[in-house]
Amino acid sequence: MRTAVGDDAWLVTGYAEVRRLLDDERLGRSHPDPGSAARAGESALFGGPLGDFATERADHARMRSLLRPHFSPRRMRDLRARVEELTERLLDELAEQGPSADLVAALALPLPIAVICELLGVPFGDRTRFRAWTQAAADVRDRGRSERGLAELFGYGLELVARKRRDPADDVLSRLVATEGVEDAEAAGLGMALLFAGHETTVVAIGLGATALLSDPAQWRALHEDPQRVAPVVEEVLRTQSVGGNGVPRYARTDLDIAGTTVRAGELVLLDIGAANHDAEVFADPDRFDATRRAAAHVAFGHGERYCLGAPLARIELQVVLGGLAARFPTMRLAVGLDELRIHTGALTGGLVELPVTW
């Protein structure tokens, strides 16, 4: 295929191939000659190669070893109560504001930001600043804007790290700063990566998940009547939600065969998770949102060594938000037609601009 910037790439869409290649050490995010590498887009984050080709595997293993303790089952269980408290507060405000609202502004956006701020130790009052930088960094059309957003975000991370060294607290940034061998730049980079990934994708998932449920009154009522259904509902939300761009970029570290096709070392391979999650050979009637589905595991969070460390937190937020929303607002419905909803274009994560609802 030809990417948005005119470069050649291989697009992989089948579930079996995507799942296998997500955990294939012959593919990576780095390139031996980054300047000549094909690009998927203009985003500084995911448009082109990242990292050092010679040390990528060791660097990735170190990153996961540093972050994994902060997403342990115990920490996530402890955090769930706080997510429930924050959600309840937002639902109270939504009820007071009603009987109509924009669900993105009222719930999908503020909750993930509040949660990731508390987890990392980032001031919630800075949300307008860092939200602007993360949105700029996610720009897939303007590389200059994306690079500036990323630089601003990293600079902000260094400011926070300096504060944590002076005045540590019980949060991820403080614990990273206190970890032996972790320099300020590494702590800032890891922290800001979590800040970006920890709220952008969840904002999108909440908006699209609520849309899927509200566009099918029977499934909305079923969730209201049986809150225990929320776990499979969330898995179906994760399977069916749109994914920005054409796939997860990887570069072949050596020649390899993919489904009978020879891919040469250095070539760009795009693993289309969205397409894989809609593979009819794995998911019956794949384009239908079915919260009762019992099928193979989706690959929304990746697979293998690169499986998303924040997956447990995302599931907690989605379960609490969607379950709480259906419990409190059984008569909620979309205030506009599906064809009137607007999607963010030109952004890495996509998602709804707004979600008008009424009850």
N, C-alpha and C positions, 0 to 999 in steps of 0.2 A: 504494500500500500504506500501512498504518499502522505506524509504527515502534514499538519497545518502549516508548517514552515517550508514545505516542499522537499523534505528529505525522505529517502526510502526507508522502509521499516517492514518487519514481518508482524502481522497481526494474528494472534492466537485466540480463538474464540471457544473451542470445545472445553467442556468441564474437565474431562480427564487430563487433557494436555495442560490446561492452565494450572490445575491443582498440582500436577507433578512438577511443572516448571517453576512454580513458586518456591519450591524447596530443592531446586537443582543448583548445585554449587558451580556448574558451568556457566551460569548466568549471574550477573552482578550489576551494581549501580555505577561502577567506575569504568573508565576506559583508558587504555594505555596512551592514547593521544587525544585528550579531551577537545582540543581545538578543532580537530577534524571529524569528531563524532557526529553522527546524525542526531537531530533533536526532534522531540515529540511536540514541542511548543516553545513559547518564549518565557515560561515561568522559570525563575532562577531555582525554584525548589525541585520541580519534577520535569522540566523541559529537556534537560540534558544530563550528562554524567555528573556524579557526585562522588567525592572521596578519592583516596589514593589507590591506584590499581594494585600496587605491590602489597599493601597492608589492609585491604578492604575487609577480609574475613576476620582478622584479628581485631580491627577497629570495631566491627559490628558486634563481635562477641563481648568486647569490653563495654560497649554502650549498653547492651542488654544486661550484663552483670551488674552494672551500676544502677540501672533503673528497676530491675525486677523486684528487689526488696520493697520498693515503694508501692507496688501493685500486688502485694501478697494477698491471699484469701482473707487473712485476718484484718488487714488494713481496709480491704474493700467491704467486709462485713461491718466494720466500725463506721465506715463512711456512709453506708446505706441509710442509717438513721438521720444523718445530716441532710442527705439528698431528699428524704421524705419531708423533713422539716421545711427546707427551702421551697419544695414543690407546693406544700400545703399553703405556705404564705402567698405564693404567686397565684394559686387557685382562688384564695380568698379575695385577692385584689381583682382577679378576673370576674368573680361573681359580683363584686361591688361595682365594677365598671359596666357590666352587661346592660342589656341582653345581647350585645353584639361587640365584636372585638376583632383585632388582627392577632391571630394566634402566634404568628412569628414574633411580633414585637412583645406580646404579653407573656409568652411562655417559652417558645422554642429557642429564642436568643438569650434571654437573661439567665435561665437555669444553668445551661452548660458553662457559661462564663462564670457565674457565681461559684459553681462546684470546682472548676479548675483553678480559680483564684485561691480558694481556701486550701486546696490540695497542695498547690505550689508555694503559696505564701506571697501571692501577687495582690497588690491593693485593688479591690473592686472599683475604687474610684478612678483608676487609670484605664478602665475598660474602653472608653471612647478612643483613647490614644492607641492602645495596642490592637484594638479591633481594626482601626484604619490601616495599621501596618500589616496585619495579617491578610487583610483583603488585598492590599497592594501586592504583597508577596505572592499571592495566589493568582495574579493576573497572568493569563496564558497568551495574551496578545502583545503586551508591551514589556519587553525584557528590562528596559531601563527602570520602569516603575516597579517591577517585581524585585529587581536588585536593590533599589532604594528602600523599599519596604522591608526587605530582609535585613539590610544594614541597620535601619532604624530599630528594628526588633532586637537585633543582637546588641546594639548599643544600650538599649533599655535593659536587656538581660544583665549586662555588665554593671549597670547602676544598681540593680536589685541585688546582685551578688555582693557588691561592696557593702550594701546595707546589711545583708545577712552576716557578713563577717563581723560587723560592728555590733549587731543586735540580733542574734540568732533566735529562732522560734521553732515550734514543732511543725515543720513543713518540709516539703521535698527539697526546695532550694537550700534551706539551711542545712539539711542533712547531706546534700551533695557537697556543699562548701566545706563541711566538716570531715569529709571523706579523705583519707590520706592519699596523696598522689593526684588529686583532682585540682587542676589549676582553674583560675577564674574564667578563662575563655571557654574551657570545656564545660564547666558548670553552667555558664550563661547559654552556651549553644544547646546543651541538653534541655535546660529549663525552657528556653523559648521554642524548641521543637515540640515539647509537651504542651506548651501554651497554645500553639497553633493547632496541633493535631487533636488536642483534648477538648476543643470547643467547636471548631469549624465543622467537622464531620457530624458531630452529634446534633448541632443546630439543624443541619440538612435532614438528618434521619428523623428527628422529631416532627418537622414540618411535613415531610413526605409520608411518614407513618400515619399521622393524624388525618392527612388527606385521603389515604387509602381506606382507612376505617370509616371516615365520615361520608365517603362516597358510596358506602354500602351499609345502609341503615341496619340490616339484619346482623351484620358482624359487629356493629357498634352496640346494638342492644344485647347481643350475646356476651360481649365483654362486660357490659354493665351488670348483667345478671349473674355472671360467673367470673369474678376477678381472677380466679386461678388460671384462666385461659391466657393471661397476659404474657407468660413466657413464650409459648408457641407463636403468639401474635407478633412479638418482637422479632423472633427469628424469621418470620415471613416478611416483616418490614425490612429487615436487613438484606434478605435475599432479593427482594423486588425493587428496592430503591435504586434510583439512577446513580451512575458513577460518572464523575466529570471526566471529559476527555475520552480517548480511545483505549485506555488501559494503563496498567502499571509498567513503566519503562524499565527494561533490563538490557544489558549489553552482553553479547556472547563472549566469554573469556577464551573460548576455543571453538573449533569447528564442532558442530553437533547436528544430529538428525532430529527433526521435529515432525512427527506424523508423515514420514517419508520424504520430507524436504530438507535439503542440506542448508544449514545456516552457517555462515562463515564467521570466524573470530572478528570481533569488533562491530558486527552488525547490530542494529537496534531491533529488539523484540518487544512488542507491546502485549502484555497479558491482560486480556479484556475480561475482568472479573464480572462486570455486568452481564456480558454475553454468556459467560460460563454459568452464572446463576439462573440463566433462562434457557439452558440446554434441554431441549425436549427429550433427549435420550435419558436424562436423569430426573427431570422434574415434569411430571404429567401436567399438561395444559399450563405451561410455564408463565404465560402472560397474565394469568388470573391470580389475584390476591386471594389466598385461601389460608386463613388462620388455623385450620384444622389439618393442614398438610403434614403428612408423615413421610418424609423423603430423605435423601442423602443430605449431608451437611453442606450448607452453602460455604462459599469462600470469600465472603464479604470482608473478613478480617485477615485474609491471607491463609497461609498454610506453612507448617514446618518451622524452620529456624527464624523466619521473618514474620511469624504470626504476631499480630498486633498485641503489644503488652497492655494496652488500654482497653482491650475488649471487655473484660469484666466490668469496668467502670461504665462503659457505654451501655452495656446491657442493663445495669442497675438504673441508670438515668432513664432509659427508654421504658423499662418496666414500670418505674414509679410514675413517670409523667403520663404515659398512655393509660395505665390502670387508674390513676387518680382522676384523670380528665373524664373518662367514661363513667366512673363512680359518681362524680359530682355533677356532671352535666349530661344526663341520659337523653335529653331532647336536643342536644347540640347538632347542628347541621351546617353544611357549607352555605355561605351567603351568596355565592356566585357559582356559575357553571364551571366545570373542570376546564373548559376551553378558555375561560377568562383568567385563569391563574397564570402568573408570569414567573418565568424561571430566570435566575441569574445567568447571563451568558458571558463568556470571556473569563470566567472564574474557574479555578481548578476544581473546587468542590461543588459548584452549581448550587442547587437548592432554590426554594421559593423566595420571591421578593416579599410577598405577604400572603397571608391565609385568612381571608375574611370569613368569620363564622357568626352564627346567631343561635339562640336557644329560647 
